[in-house]
Amino acid sequence: MHTAGKTPSTLLALGLATALSVAAGGAQADELYIRAGKMLDVDQGRVLSDQWIQVRDGKVVQVQPYPDGALEQQAARNARILDWSRYTVLPGLTDLHTHLVGDIQSSNYAAPLMSSSARDALVGVGNARETLRAGFTTVRDVGAYRAFTDVALRDAIAAGTVEGPRMFVAGAYVTVTLGGGEVTGLAPDVQVPAEMRRGVADSEAQVRQRVRELLAGGADFIKIISTGAVLAAGTEPGAPEYSEAEIRAAVQEAALHGSFVTAHAHGAEGIKRAVRAGVRSIEHASYLDDEGIALMKQHGTWLVADVYNGDYIEDVGRRDGWSEEILRKNRETTDTQRAGFAKAVRAGVRIGFGTDSGVYPHGLNARQFSYMVRQGMSPMRAIQSATIEPARLMRRESEFGSIAAGRSADLIAVAGDPVADIEILRQVQAVVQAGRLVCAADAAVACRQDKR
């Protein structure tokens, strides 16, 4: 390849074409070189200029200031190159609270019964693709109604059969009978399939058994429904549904298998029970109070709060005729959740980025960043909550979450500075996953743009 006299934009096009041809052929070249105009070092919370990132076998080998002439030198030897000198480069983003399998939320309580496991998994394929192309290269999928459909999707992505983010999955919800993790709102004589009740447990002994079964079935972690839910008919978000002893039983059993528990917990008492019992993260936390914040600080528990979601439910729920019960519960929790989140941010609670995608359409995950900043997070800290903090939560910080030697080469490029304008993250220009170019704005496969 002759490169003399070629402009940087021409070299970018050449690099993209090379990378896309490799991806289309299903092969993985040994090396990739990326020139980053700016790069976010999320480990240190700083922005670096003009960096040269070397990738080999899907992992970052070296990050250094750009050496003069390196781009042309590597182009001359037909190396794969991405000239992102006009972009800011970040680690691939992580959403800690997704539901990729099956349809998004609707007004019909019986909707989960109107699909099948096979269809739910196939719908999940499209949802996974949208999520990845929006810049989210890793997700923690926190539950599916049909047990282990999330395991099947995770394994298909890992095998390269379908395109999607790295997934960590819960397998099913651990929930009390007719609790926040069940399909509710049905007539009393409707029989819910057994596969949709695999996690139902009503005692400490049953909780332990369900944890063992879910982990044996391929779950990576356990999701326990500690309180009622906004979107489950007949349950109240503020009401505890498990005792502290029952939650502790789940935590202990998961630990025996090298895993951990996250707790769906809206109510203040349910939050405190879960934190004292040793869960790794609290999801939602709509009624988080000062005592709960202090406990989370003491125990090092992460807060994963879907602070965007309330606006979506209000707007779309009213438009599409969602039940008054759900709309009421959403109104009662949205502002209190955001107030508690802001207090937790000020107190220095560990924050993880989680959106509850699947309630809203997949691929719009980055809308939540501006909500977090509005509630007091700095843009850098909000970005860290979706990069290095999730990796730490899942005890995988040596594998991904930052752009550093030894980490997976999961990278995204954006036009502009997200530390100055967090909304830029809604318009990802390019995504690289484990060294493979997934999409780029000026290439054959475009990334997802959320410009609303």
C-alpha positions in Angstrom: 0.0 0.0 0.0 1.5 3.4 -1.1 0.7 6.1 1.5 2.9 9.0 0.4 0.8 12.2 0.0 -2.4 10.7 1.5 -4.4 12.9 3.9 -5.4 11.7 7.4 -9.0 11.3 6.2 -7.8 9.1 3.4 -5.8 7.0 5.9 -8.8 6.8 8.1 -10.9 5.5 5.2 -8.2 3.0 4.4 -8.0 1.8 8.0 -11.8 1.5 8.2 -12.0 -0.5 5.0 -9.2 -2.9 6.1 -10.9 -3.4 9.5 -14.3 -3.9 8.0 -13.0 -6.4 5.5 -11.4 -8.4 8.3 -14.7 -8.4 10.3 -16.7 -9.4 7.2 -14.4 -12.3 6.6 -14.7 -13.5 10.2 -11.0 -13.3 10.8 -9.2 -11.5 13.6 -5.9 -9.8 12.5 -3.2 -9.9 15.1 -2.7 -6.2 15.5 -4.6 -2.9 15.4 -3.3 0.6 15.9 -5.5 3.5 16.9 -4.6 7.2 17.0 -6.8 9.0 19.5 -7.1 12.8 19.3 -8.2 12.7 22.9 -8.5 9.7 25.2 -10.2 9.3 28.5 -8.1 7.7 31.2 -10.9 6.7 33.5 -8.6 5.0 36.0 -7.0 8.4 36.8 -10.0 10.6 35.8 -8.2 12.6 33.2 -8.2 13.4 29.5 -5.1 12.7 27.5 -4.2 14.2 24.1 -2.9 12.5 20.9 -2.5 9.0 22.1 -1.4 5.8 20.2 -3.1 2.6 21.2 -1.7 -0.7 20.2 -4.0 -3.7 20.2 -3.0 -7.4 19.8 -5.3 -10.4 19.8 -8.2 -8.3 21.1 -6.4 -6.7 24.0 -4.7 -3.4 24.6 -0.9 -3.9 24.5 0.3 -0.4 25.0 -0.9 3.2 25.3 1.5 6.0 24.7 1.7 9.5 23.3 1.5 9.4 19.5 5.0 8.9 18.0 5.6 11.1 14.9 5.1 9.2 11.7 3.7 6.1 13.4 0.4 6.1 11.4 2.2 6.3 8.1 4.7 3.7 9.2 2.1 1.2 10.2 0.0 1.9 7.0 3.1 1.1 4.9 3.2 -2.4 6.4 -0.5 -3.0 5.8 -1.4 -2.9 9.5 -4.9 -2.3 10.6 -5.2 1.3 11.5 -8.0 3.5 12.8 -7.1 7.2 12.6 -9.4 8.7 15.3 -7.3 11.8 15.6 -10.5 13.9 15.3 -12.3 12.0 18.0 -12.4 11.5 21.7 -11.8 7.8 22.6 -13.3 6.2 25.6 -13.5 2.6 27.0 -16.6 0.7 25.8 -19.6 1.6 28.0 -21.3 -0.7 30.4 -25.0 -0.7 31.4 -25.5 -2.6 34.7 -29.2 -2.9 34.5 -30.6 -4.2 31.2 -33.2 -6.7 30.1 -32.2 -7.7 26.6 -34.3 -10.8 26.1 -37.9 -10.4 24.9 -40.1 -7.4 24.1 -39.9 -4.0 25.8 -42.5 -3.0 28.4 -46.1 -2.5 27.2 -49.5 -1.8 28.7 -50.4 -5.5 28.5 -49.7 -7.5 31.7 -50.1 -10.8 29.8 -47.6 -9.8 27.1 -44.8 -12.1 28.4 -47.2 -15.1 28.0 -47.8 -14.2 24.4 -44.3 -15.1 23.3 -42.1 -18.2 23.6 -38.6 -18.8 24.8 -37.3 -19.1 21.2 -38.9 -15.9 20.2 -37.7 -14.0 23.3 -34.2 -15.1 22.6 -34.4 -14.0 18.9 -35.9 -10.7 19.9 -32.9 -10.4 22.2 -30.6 -10.8 19.3 -31.8 -7.5 17.8 -31.8 -5.8 21.2 -28.2 -6.9 21.8 -27.1 -5.5 18.4 -28.8 -2.1 19.1 -27.1 -1.9 22.5 -23.6 -2.7 21.1 -23.9 -0.2 18.3 -24.9 2.5 20.8 -21.5 2.0 22.4 -22.3 -0.4 25.2 -19.8 -3.2 24.9 -20.8 -4.9 28.2 -24.0 -5.3 30.0 -25.2 -6.9 33.2 -28.6 -8.4 32.3 -30.6 -8.5 35.5 -33.4 -11.0 34.8 -35.7 -12.5 32.2 -39.1 -13.9 32.9 -38.3 -17.1 31.0 -35.5 -18.8 32.9 -32.1 -19.1 31.2 -33.0 -17.4 27.9 -30.5 -14.7 28.9 -27.9 -17.5 29.3 -28.6 -18.7 25.8 -28.2 -15.1 24.4 -25.0 -14.6 26.4 -23.4 -17.8 25.1 -24.4 -17.1 21.5 -22.7 -13.7 21.7 -19.6 -15.2 23.4 -19.4 -17.8 20.6 -19.6 -15.1 17.9 -22.9 -16.5 16.6 -24.6 -13.2 17.0 -23.5 -9.6 17.6 -23.9 -8.1 21.0 -22.2 -6.8 24.2 -20.4 -9.0 26.6 -23.2 -10.2 29.0 -23.3 -11.1 32.6 -26.7 -12.7 33.4 -29.0 -13.5 36.3 -30.8 -16.5 34.8 -34.1 -15.6 36.5 -35.5 -13.5 39.3 -35.4 -14.8 42.9 -38.8 -13.6 44.1 -41.6 -14.4 46.5 -44.8 -15.9 45.2 -46.7 -13.1 43.4 -43.9 -10.7 44.2 -42.1 -8.1 42.2 -40.4 -10.7 40.0 -43.5 -12.6 38.9 -45.8 -12.1 36.0 -48.8 -10.6 37.8 -52.1 -8.9 37.1 -53.6 -12.0 35.5 -56.9 -13.8 36.3 -56.6 -16.1 39.3 -57.1 -19.2 37.2 -54.4 -18.4 34.6 -51.5 -20.9 34.9 -48.1 -19.3 34.5 -45.5 -21.7 32.9 -43.0 -23.3 35.3 -40.1 -21.8 33.4 -41.4 -18.3 34.4 -41.4 -19.3 38.1 -38.0 -20.9 38.4 -36.8 -18.4 40.9 -39.9 -18.3 43.2 -38.8 -18.9 46.8 -40.7 -18.3 50.0 -38.2 -19.4 52.8 -34.5 -19.3 53.5 -34.2 -23.0 52.4 -36.0 -22.3 49.2 -33.9 -19.2 48.5 -30.7 -21.3 48.9 -32.1 -23.9 46.6 -33.0 -21.4 43.9 -29.6 -19.8 44.1 -27.9 -23.1 43.6 -30.2 -24.0 40.7 -29.7 -20.7 38.9 -25.9 -20.7 39.2 -25.8 -24.4 38.1 -28.0 -23.4 35.1 -25.4 -20.8 34.0 -26.2 -17.6 35.8 -23.3 -15.3 36.6 -24.8 -13.7 39.6 -28.1 -13.6 41.5 -30.9 -11.0 41.3 -33.2 -11.0 44.3 -36.4 -9.0 44.4 -36.3 -7.4 47.9 -39.3 -5.2 47.6 -42.4 -4.7 45.4 -42.0 -3.2 41.9 -43.3 -0.2 40.0 -44.1 -2.3 36.9 -45.5 -5.5 38.7 -49.3 -5.2 39.3 -50.4 -5.8 42.8 -47.0 -5.0 44.5 -45.9 -1.8 46.2 -42.4 -0.5 45.6 -42.0 0.6 49.3 -43.0 -2.8 50.8 -40.3 -5.3 51.7 -40.8 -8.8 50.3 -37.9 -10.7 51.8 -36.5 -10.6 55.3 -32.9 -9.8 56.0 -32.2 -13.4 56.9 -33.6 -14.6 53.6 -31.5 -12.1 51.6 -28.5 -13.1 53.6 -29.1 -16.8 52.7 -28.9 -15.8 49.0 -25.7 -13.9 49.6 -24.1 -16.7 51.5 -25.1 -19.4 49.0 -23.9 -17.3 46.0 -20.6 -16.7 47.8 -20.1 -20.5 48.2 -20.1 -20.6 44.4 -17.9 -17.6 43.9 -20.7 -15.3 42.9 -22.7 -12.4 44.4 -26.2 -10.9 44.7 -27.8 -7.7 43.5 -31.0 -6.6 45.0 -34.0 -4.9 43.4 -35.0 -2.6 46.2 -37.2 0.5 46.0 -38.3 0.8 49.6 -36.1 2.2 52.4 -36.5 -0.8 54.7 -35.9 -3.3 51.8 -32.7 -1.4 50.8 -31.3 -1.5 54.4 -32.1 -5.2 54.8 -30.3 -6.0 51.5 -27.3 -3.8 52.4 -26.9 -5.4 55.8 -27.3 -8.8 54.3 -24.3 -8.2 52.0 -25.6 -7.6 48.5 -23.1 -6.1 46.1 -25.5 -3.5 44.6 -28.9 -1.9 45.1 -31.0 -1.4 42.0 -33.5 1.5 41.8 -33.4 2.7 45.4 -36.5 4.9 45.0 -37.0 5.6 48.7 -33.3 5.6 49.7 -33.0 7.5 53.0 -30.1 9.0 55.0 -29.6 5.8 57.1 -29.6 3.7 53.9 -26.9 6.0 52.3 -24.8 5.7 55.5 -25.1 1.9 55.4 -24.2 1.8 51.7 -21.1 3.9 52.4 -20.1 1.6 55.3 -20.5 -1.6 53.4 -19.1 -0.3 50.0 -22.4 -1.2 48.3 -22.9 0.2 44.8 -26.0 2.2 43.9 -27.5 1.4 40.4 -30.4 3.8 39.9 -32.4 4.2 36.7 -32.9 7.9 37.0 -33.9 8.4 33.3 -36.6 5.8 33.3 -39.4 7.7 35.1 -39.7 10.3 32.4 -40.0 7.6 29.7 -42.7 5.8 31.7 -44.7 9.0 32.2 -44.6 10.1 28.6 -45.0 6.7 26.8 -47.2 5.2 29.5 -49.7 8.0 29.3 -49.6 7.9 25.5 -50.1 4.1 25.2 -52.6 3.6 28.0 -50.5 1.9 30.7 -52.5 1.1 33.8 -53.2 3.9 36.3 -51.6 1.7 39.0 -48.2 1.7 37.2 -48.4 5.4 36.4 -49.2 6.2 40.0 -46.3 4.2 41.3 -44.0 5.8 38.7 -45.1 9.3 39.8 -44.6 8.5 43.5 -41.1 7.2 42.9 -39.5 9.3 40.2 -38.7 12.5 42.1 -37.9 10.8 45.4 -35.5 8.4 43.6 -33.7 11.3 42.0 -33.5 13.2 45.3 -32.0 10.1 47.0 -29.6 9.6 44.2 -28.3 13.2 44.5 -27.8 12.7 48.2 -25.9 9.5 47.6 -23.7 11.2 45.0 -22.8 14.0 47.5 -22.1 11.4 50.2 -19.6 9.6 47.9 -21.6 6.3 47.5 -20.2 4.1 44.8 -22.3 4.6 41.7 -22.9 2.2 38.8 -24.6 3.1 35.5 -27.8 1.2 35.0 -30.9 2.2 33.0 -33.5 -0.6 33.0 -33.3 -0.9 29.3 -36.2 -3.1 28.1 -38.6 -0.8 29.8 -37.6 1.7 27.1 -36.3 0.8 23.7 -32.7 -0.6 23.6 -29.9 1.5 22.2 -31.1 4.7 24.0 -29.1 3.9 27.1 -26.8 7.0 26.9 -29.8 9.3 27.6 -29.3 8.6 31.3 -25.9 10.4 31.5 -27.4 13.9 31.4 -29.9 12.9 34.2 -27.0 11.8 36.4 -25.1 15.0 35.8 -28.2 17.0 36.6 -28.4 15.2 39.9 -24.9 16.3 40.9 -22.4 13.9 39.2 -19.5 15.4 37.3 -19.4 14.3 33.7 -16.1 12.4 34.4 -17.7 10.6 37.4 -20.8 9.7 35.3 -18.5 8.2 32.6 -16.5 6.3 35.2 -19.9 4.9 36.5 -20.3 3.3 33.1 -16.7 2.1 32.6 -14.3 1.3 35.4 -16.9 1.2 38.2 -19.0 -1.6 36.6 -15.8 -3.6 36.1 -15.0 -3.2 39.8 -18.5 -4.1 40.8 -18.2 -7.4 38.9 -14.6 -7.9 40.0 -13.5 -7.8 36.4 -11.4 -4.6 36.4 -8.3 -6.5 35.2 -10.3 -7.5 32.1 -12.2 -4.5 30.9 -13.5 -1.0 31.9 -10.5 1.1 31.0 -8.0 1.7 28.1 -4.9 0.1 29.6 -2.4 -2.6 28.8 -4.0 -6.1 29.4 -7.6 -4.9 29.1 -10.0 -6.0 26.4 -9.8 -3.6 23.5 -13.4 -2.3 23.9 -13.3 1.3 22.6 -15.7 3.9 21.4 -15.2 7.2 19.5 -17.2 10.4 19.8 -17.0 13.7 18.1 -16.3 16.3 20.7 -15.5 16.3 24.4 -18.0 14.3 26.6 -16.4 15.8 29.7 -17.6 19.2 28.5 -20.9 18.0 27.0 -22.1 14.6 28.3 -24.9 14.5 25.6 -22.2 13.7 23.0 -22.3 10.1 24.2 -25.7 9.7 22.6 -24.0 10.0 19.2 -21.3 7.4 19.1 -19.2 7.6 15.9 -17.4 4.2 16.1 -17.3 1.1 18.3 -14.5 -1.5 18.6 -15.2 -4.6 20.6 -12.2 -6.9 21.6 -10.2 -5.4 18.7 -12.9 -5.8 16.1 -14.5 -2.8 14.4 -18.3 -3.2 14.9 -19.5 0.0 13.4 -18.4 3.5 12.3 -20.3 6.6 11.1 -18.5 6.7 7.8 -18.2 3.0 7.1 -20.5 0.3 5.7 -22.0 -0.5 9.1 -23.1 2.6 10.9 -23.4 3.0 14.7 -26.7 3.9 16.4 -27.4 7.6 16.6 -29.8 8.9 19.2 -30.4 12.5 18.1 -33.8 13.2 19.7 
